[in-house]
Amino acid sequence: MKQEIGIIGVIGAGKMGEALIAGLIGSGFDAGKIMAYDPDADRVDKMRNEYGIKVQKSNPDLVKSSDVVILAVKPQQMDRVLDEISSSVRVKNPVLISIAAGVKTETIKAHLGDNLRLARVMPNTPALIREGVSAYFACSGMSIDDKAKVEMVLAALGRVFEVEKEDLLDAVTGLSGSGPAYVFMMIEALADAGVKMGLTRKLAQDLAVQTFIGSARMVQLSGKHPAELKDMVASPGGTTIAGLSVLEQGGMRGLLIKAVESATIRSRELGGGSIKKDKKVERRIRRKR
């Protein structure tokens, strides 16, 4: 089934582009049907040698040769890349997957045209070890088969979810996009607390990390609400309820909610000006509105 996707082209050989390529190959995709392009020739040569993929000479050549094209470039590079591939996209009409943070589909359409098979994706950094979560928005031009291809590609990075409205990707950014940083901070704080109470640094960190892994898996596999699982640990008058009382007094729950809200709002702000639009593009967007 994986081979039904056809040729996969990756524009951009940065960390996320490499994670996609490594994940696809690790999931059983044929390396000979994956190609990449990046202006950094040393970078793509390294990936060709390490993964056995093909390397194209330019972005337009890659698009002409691909059935699925992944835009894994930085937001500030999108203007140039979209202009480069515009003619090739109109001829080939591949499935397009954009993982450029904050670059809206209307901006991509303003460069490439309206009739695109386009999905915009918000992954997160655990995708680098194939334990990520990605949410995507599919434009109206995508068929059920197109969306299946998108999900098969993204599954190489971890779990995949679809959102029905593009603006929900800002909330995804605030939760799962920024969320790893919140978790890393909590792991660090728990480990520091363990050291304060006399544990070695290594043991404290190992305990904190495994506590997060095991607790998350319990939520995932048990089907129980997190509050129910919390109550199972907090026996009357015991150690856990004493600790939870301190966290409630400090407002941890409210702070996490505010953190996600703040990151969501910031994502919306950045999305309004994530890449510089020329006057022609801006006029086209205004006419569509």
Secondary structure, DSSP 8 states (H G I E B T S, - for coil): -GGGG--EEEE--SHHHHHHHHHHHHTT--GGGEEEE-S-HHHHHHHHHHH--EE-SSHHHHHHH-SEEEE---GGGHHHHHHHHHHHHHHH--EEEE--TT--HHHHHHHH-S--EEEEEE--GGGGGT-EEEEEEE-TT--HHHHHHHHHHHTTTEEEEE-SSTTHHHHHIIIIITHHHHHHHHHHHHHHHHHHTT--HHHHHHHHHHHHHHHHHHHHHH---HHHHHHHH--TTSHHHHHHHHHHHHTHHHHHHHHHHHHHHHHHHHHTSSS---HHHHHHHHHH-
